[in-house]
């Protein structure tokens, strides 16, 4: 005969505490770590230094983004890909939540500031088209994002789909209208 054991039930307070700890842990893991924050400080310094910026400014720019809730200004160095009509950024960064469609943001490429408008793209077909350019210009991003390239130069569909499910998106920057 098998003995039946009663499984202790967690109290509502214990369940709430566990849920709160999981949420806090998820928030911490979504924030840039100390190493990333330190790298951001170094990259901003390099990109603002005459002469020195040339070493990375063909692949890294600085976005000035205003926090939706805090109103705080964030200067975020990110990798980019130039295109005929603007710039592309492949990212999983939470900073993109602060982008408002149609609202210009300040973008510093090299040492030149530009006013640009951002579109956040998560559609798989459009991301596949844009990621072809991103990965051709910056293969390191593909390794970071977990997106490989097939023999035809296109991103592997299963890897792109998985990256999109993890929160990867493409931010397309285009010049803002004059006076914006």
QUIMO-V402295 format. One record per residue. N is the residue number from 1. RES is the residue in one letter. NEAR is the number of other C-alpha atoms within 10 Angstrom. Layout:
{{N:RES:NEAR} {N:RES:NEAR}}
This chain:
{{1:X:3} {2:X:4} {3:X:5} {4:X:6} {5:X:6} {6:X:6} {7:X:6} {8:X:6} {9:X:8} {10:X:9} {11:X:9} {12:X:9} {13:X:9} {14:X:11} {15:X:12} {16:X:12} {17:X:12} {18:X:12} {19:X:12} {20:X:12} {21:X:12} {22:X:12} {23:X:12} {24:X:12} {25:X:11} {26:X:11} {27:X:10} {28:X:11} {29:X:10} {30:X:12} {31:X:13} {32:X:13} {33:X:11} {34:X:9} {35:X:9} {36:X:11} {37:X:13} {38:X:11} {39:X:13} {40:X:18} {41:X:14} {42:X:12} {43:X:21} {44:X:18} {45:X:12} {46:X:17} {47:X:23} {48:X:18} {49:X:13} {50:X:10} {51:X:11} {52:X:12} {53:X:20} {54:X:15} {55:X:12} {56:X:14} {57:X:20} {58:X:14} {59:X:16} {60:X:22} {61:X:26} {62:X:25} {63:X:21} {64:X:15} {65:X:22} {66:X:18} {67:X:15} {68:X:13} {69:X:7} {70:X:7} {71:X:10} {72:X:9} {73:X:12} {74:X:14} {75:X:18} {76:X:19} {77:X:20} {78:X:17} {79:X:19} {80:X:25} {81:X:22} {82:X:16} {83:X:14} {84:X:6} {85:X:10} {86:X:14} {87:X:17} {88:X:22} {89:X:23} {90:X:25} {91:X:22} {92:X:17} {93:X:15} {94:X:12} {95:X:17} {96:X:17} {97:X:11} {98:X:14} {99:X:19} {100:X:16} {101:X:10} {102:X:13} {103:X:13} {104:X:20} {105:X:21} {106:X:17} {107:X:23} {108:X:21} {109:X:19} {110:X:21} {111:X:17} {112:X:9} {113:X:14} {114:X:16} {115:X:18} {116:X:22} {117:X:23} {118:X:24} {119:X:17} {120:X:18} {121:X:16} {122:X:16} {123:X:12} {124:X:14} {125:X:13} {126:X:11} {127:X:21} {128:X:19} {129:X:12} {130:X:22} {131:X:26} {132:X:17} {133:X:18} {134:X:26} {135:X:21} {136:X:16} {137:X:14} {138:X:16} {139:X:15} {140:X:14} {141:X:19} {142:X:19} {143:X:12} {144:X:10} {145:X:20} {146:X:14} {147:X:24} {148:X:19} {149:X:19} {150:X:11} {151:X:7} {152:X:8} {153:X:13} {154:X:18} {155:X:25} {156:X:17} {157:X:16} {158:X:11} {159:X:16} {160:X:24} {161:X:18} {162:X:14} {163:X:17} {164:X:20} {165:X:11} {166:X:11} {167:X:13} {168:X:21} {169:X:23} {170:X:24} {171:X:23} {172:X:22} {173:X:23} {174:X:19} {175:X:17} {176:X:17} {177:X:11} {178:X:6} {179:X:5} {180:X:12}}
